[in-house]
Amino acid sequence: MRVLAMVLLALSCAATATAAGGGGGAELPEFREAPAFRNGAACASAPTIHIAMTLDATYLRGSLAGVLSVLRHAACPESISFHFLASSASPARRLASLRRALAAAFPTLPATVHRFDARLVRGKISSSVRRALDQPLNYARIYLADLLPRSVSRVLYLDSDLLVVDDVARLWATDLGPDAALAAPEYCHANFTSYFTDAFWRRPEYASVFANRTRAPCYFNTGVMVIDLDRWRAGGYTAKLEYWMEVQKQEARIYELGSLPPFLLVFAGEVKAVEHRWNQHGLGGDNVAGQCRELHPGPVSLLHWSGKGKPWLRLDAGRACPLDALWAPYDLLRRHGARDDLLAAVA
């Protein structure tokens, strides 16, 4: 009931909140300071967990909620270091506003903002089923090994439309085995062939890429990935991903879904599988209608609103899906005239 009350309060202030959804030239909305989460005595020997997320105006509200969820459920929150990827195409004024919003919400957060050179992908992106998937920053995850310092040998990449409701250290500790560069939940029941066009499957020189994989290729969602950056660099995976983007752009239209298919082409069948609980994805519906979805069966450690529907937009519009109520308590948007104690449920 307490969560539902928060949602109703959010909806009563929708006129103010709607301003947070856009990524245009308007000033960013104000955000409240999140509760401070501290390490306990048992964290003295805890490893530093490196988490990478994107940072832009359109998804800022989601990014801040995601950070809050990570810290809230971490046993050693002060041992987490965040790396935010911001587009070099953003004007200096907008980047400064993003930094201020981040600092206002998390004044003591160990965080670094890395500038992603959007020119690296502008000539390689082809149109997809949803405009948001075509934005250069959506491809920044391909360049993590170049953007992050060499001292960072492992990183956890998280999309900006999710909540972590478990100790992220459990995901960080994933054993990648002797060879894998990437770990993620796999979904082998999905129709893998549907992620590529008929033009792809008709050409043996393309389809044969999966012939010698360790296992049968399966779909995985790139919004939650544990990446060994040393192995990534040694394997030249950035160049391999760029190759398939160039094939798509210059030779044949072989896929429709933005940055996901290149990852499948390079890694499917070689991914270290992670429990499904770490990516309950698809809560944003499909890429066209964004209809409401239910959770997959089984335990939940991470809720992911992948798809068209984002919880903050649906809440503001008064068309929230049932599961969006779980996201609302982590929303740090400051609503003028509203009580400022909405974070009590997560503090």
N, C-alpha and C positions, 0 to 999 in steps of 0.2 A: 504493500500500500504506500509505503514511503516513496518508493521509486516512481509509482504512478502519480503521486502528488507532485513530484519534481517535474514530470513530463507536462502535467497540466499547467504548472507555473511557467514552464518554458513556452508553451503554446500561447499563453496569455500575453507574452512579450514578443510575439513573432515578428512584429513590425521592426523591432530593433534587431532581432537576431538575423533576419534575412540579409542584412548588410554583410554578414560574415561569410555568406556562401559565394560571393562573386570574387573574381580575380582580376577585375578591371583596374582602372586608374584611381578609383576612390580610395580614401584613407582606410587603413585597416581598422577593424573594431577594437575595442579594449578587452583585455583578458585579465582575469583575477589571478592572484598569486595562489599557487597550489600549496597544499600542506607540505611541510618539510618531513622527509623520511630519512631516518638515520640508521647507520650500521650498528649492530650489536657487537658484543665482545667476541662472539664466535667468528666475526668477519675479518679478524686480523690477518689471516692467511688467504682470504678469498681472492681469486684471480680477477683481473680487470676484464669486464665484459664489454666488448665494443659493439655498438648498435648503430647502423646506418639507416637514415630515413631521408626522404626528400623534404624540402622546405619551400613552399610557395604560397601565394595568397589564396588560391582556390582551395587548397587542402589544409591550410594552416590550422583551422579549427579541429580537423581530424588528427593532425600530427600531434597537437598539444594534448588531446584526449588520450592518444596512444601512449605518449610519454608518461602521462600521469598513471595510466593503468600498469605500465611496466614497473614504475617505482613503487606503486601501492602494494604490489604483490611480490616484490623482490625481498628475499631475506637479507640481502646486502645491497641496498639501493645506492649507497655512496661509492660502490665499487663498479658502477656502470658508467661508461663513457659514451656519449652520443656524438655521432658524426652526421651533420645535416648537409645535404646536397642541394645547393641553390644554383639556379641557372645564371650563367654569365650574361644572358640577354636581359635580365632584370635591371631596370635603372638603379643607380646608386641609392636614390631616395627610397625606392621600394625595398631594396635589400636592407637598408638601415631600419626601416619600419619592421621588417621581419625579425631582425635581431632584437629590437626593443620589445616586441611582443613575446619573444622567447624568454628574454631576461625578466620581463614583468611576471610571467607565469612561473618561471623557475630561476630565481636569482642566483642560486648557488650550484646550478647543474653543471657538471663537467661536460662541456660541449664545444665542438669546433664546427664552424660553417665552412664548407669546401665549395669553391666556385666551379661549377661544371660548364665547360665550354660547349655551348649548344651547337657551334659550328661543326663539331665532330660528327653529328648525325643529321644535320639538316639536309644534306644531299642523299641520305640513305633511307629516310622515312617515306613510306608509301601510305596512302590513305587506308583506314581500317573501318570496322563497323561502327565505331564510336569515336567522336572527335577527341575526347580526353585521352584516348590511347595513342594519338598521333603527336602529343606534345613532346618536345625534345627531352624534358626532364624525366619522362617515363622510361627513357633509355639510359639514364645515368647509371643504373645498377650494373650495366655492362662494363663500366669504366671504374668500378670501385678499386681495383688493383692499382690503378694509376692515380686516383684521387686521394686515397688514404696513404699515410706515411708507411715506409717499409717496415717500421717497427711494429705495425699492426699485421699480425700473421693470420688472424682469423676475425671474421666479422659476421654479425647476424643482421641480415637485411630485412626490414619490416616495411610494408606498405603503410600509407597514412590514413587508411580507413579501417583500422582494426583495434581491438582491445585485447590485451594480455591479462588473463585472469588466473595465472599460476606463476610460480617463481621461474623467471626466464633463465635462471642458471641451469635448470634442468635441460632446456633446449640447447643452451650454449655448450653443455657437456657432451653433446652427441658425438659418438665415436665414428669418425669418418673412415676408419679402416686404413689399410696401407696405401690406397690409391685414389680414393674419391676426392674430388675438389669441391663437391657441393652435396648438401643434404637437404631434403625437403620431404614433406608428406607426398606420397604417390597415390594416384587414383586409377588403378589398373582396370576398373570396371568401365571407365569412360571409353567412348568410341574414339580411339586415338586417330584413326584415319580422317575423322571429321575436322581436325585442326589444320588440314592442308587441302588445297584445291585439287580438282581432277587433273589439272595441268601438272601438278607435282607428281602425282602417282603414275601418270602416263609416261614419265621420262625416267628410265632406269638409272641414269646418271645421278638423278636426285634421290629417288627412293632407296637406292642401294646404300645410302648413308647409314641406315639402321642395320645393315646386314651383319656386321661383326661386333655388335654390342654385347656386353657381358650378360645382360638379361633382355627379355622382350621389352621394347620401349613402352613406357606408360606416361600418361599425362601427369604433370605436377604444376602447381601454381607458384609463380615466381614472386609472390608477395611476401612469402616467408621462406628464407633460405639461410642456411649456415654455410659459409664459404671459407675454404682454406685459401687465403690469398697467395701464399707461397706456391702452392700447387697450381693455382690459377695462372700465375705469372709464368711458371715453368712450362705449363702446357700451352701457353699462347692462346688462351681461350677468348680474349677480347677480339683478336684478329679473326678467329673462327666464327664468332658471332657476326662480326662485320661482313664476313664473306657472304653469309646467307642473306643479310640485308641488301647487299649489292646484287645478288642473284634476283631477289624479289623486285628490286628497283629497275634493273637493266635488262634482265633476260626473260623472265616469266612471272606472272602473278601466282605465287605458290602458297600464299596464306592470306588470312583476313584479320588477324587479331594482334596487331601492334607488335610489342616487344616479346610476347610469349613464344611464338613459333620458333624464332631463332634459338631460344634456350632449349626447346624440345629437340631441334635438329642437332644440337651440339651435345646435349647431356642426357636425353631420354635413354634409358637402359643402362646408364652409368651413375645414376643418382643413388646416394645412400638414403635408404628409406627411413622416414621419421614417423612416429605415431600420428594418426589422423587427428588426434585431439589438438595438435599444434597448428591446425589450420582448418577450422570450421568455416570454409569459404562459401561464397555464393549468396551471402545474406543480403546483398544489394540487388538480387534478381539477375535477370539476363542483361545483355548489353543493349537491348532495344526498349523493353517496357519497364524494367526494374521492379517487377512485381515482388510481393512479399514471399519470403521463403521460411521454412522451418529448419531447425538444426538437424544435422545428420545424426543418426543413432550413435550412442557411445559417449564417453566422457569428453569434457571441453576444457582446454587450456587457453585457447585463443579463438576469438570471434572475429570474422573477417567479412566486411561488407563489400566484397568484390562484386562487380556488376554495376549497372547504371545507378541504382538507388543508394544514396548516401544518407545515413541516419539524421545528420544535422539538417539537411535540406528537407527531408520528409517531415521531421518534427516541426520545422518552421512553417511548412506549408499546411500543417494540420492534417496530413495524410500519413501519419506514422504507422509503421508495421509493428506488430507485437514485440518483436525482438529489439526494436529501436529503443524501447524503454530501458534496456540494459546499458545502452550507450549514454543516455542522458545524464546520469550522475557524474560522468567524467568530463562533461562539457565545461570548459573554463571561460566561456564567453561571459563578459560582464553585461548584465541587462539593467539598464537604468530604471530605478523604481522598484526593482525586485530585491528580495532579501539576499544577503550575501553569504548565506550559510548552506548553500546547496551542496557543498562538498562534504557535509557531515557523513554521508553514507560511505564515502571512500577514505575518510581520514583515519 
